[in-house]
Amino acid sequence: MLSTFTFTRLSPTHIKKHFNCNDPDLNEFFHDEADLYLKHLLAVTYIFESTDKTIGFFCVHNDKISIKEAKSPSFWQKRVCENVPHPKRMKSFPAVKIGRLGIHGDYQSLGFGSAILDFIKIFFLEKNKTGCKFITVDAYNKENVLSFYEKNGFKYLTDEKQDADKNGIIKTRLMFYDLNRLITS
């Protein structure tokens, strides 16, 4: 599905093509902030393009997940550490975070989001230069967004109370995907 498009790592000289995913926050990030994140070494953005538009993009940066964030110590041991040899179990693990993921409005609900997530999983499994066991995301706390990540194999690391801000509002949910699932499956 994605092989018919050009895959590019955003560079300071890259001229971005038209993109509108119908989400002002994601549009603003792509058009105005992705270059700044790259310049300041905060995140790297990757783009899928056709001849005339940006089909989708994702940005990633380093992350970790730790036992402090997990729903409970038993969840950490059973769900997070399930594929780690016992002597190697740690209180935190290296991860890469999907900071932003956007699909052009013309290509939404056609499987491109899932295709990009599959691409990210393989990309970090095969091009994993420093060690990265998990992919994480702070998913918008919207039913369609959460079900999208669930459908793509992501699990909740925290419970809703942990994700709530000081006013009890839940803007995002911390989710993770274990890349080891691709090795053992």
LINPENOR-V841689 format. One line per field, one symbol per residue. phi: phi as a letter, one per 20 degrees, with the letter a starting at -180 (. if undefined). psi: psi as a letter, one per 30 degrees, with the letter a starting at -180 (. if undefined). A space follows every 10 residues. Layout:
BEGIN
phi=???
psi=???
END
This chain:
BEGIN
phi=.efededceg cfefefegbb dmcgffffgf fddgffffge meadddcdce fcbefabbcc bfbbdcgfef gafffgfede egddggfefc ebcfbcdefb bccggfdfmd nffffffffg gfgefedfec obecddbefg ecgffffgfg genedfedef ffefefened eccfcbceff gffee
psi=effflkkkkk lffkjklkkj ggjeeeeeee effeeeeeeg helkkkkkka fflkellkkl llllklfffl eleeeeeeee gfgkkefgkl flkklkkjek kkkkefglgg geeeeeeeee eeefeegjff kjflklkikk ikeeeeeeee fggklkelle effkafggkj elkkllkjff efef.
END
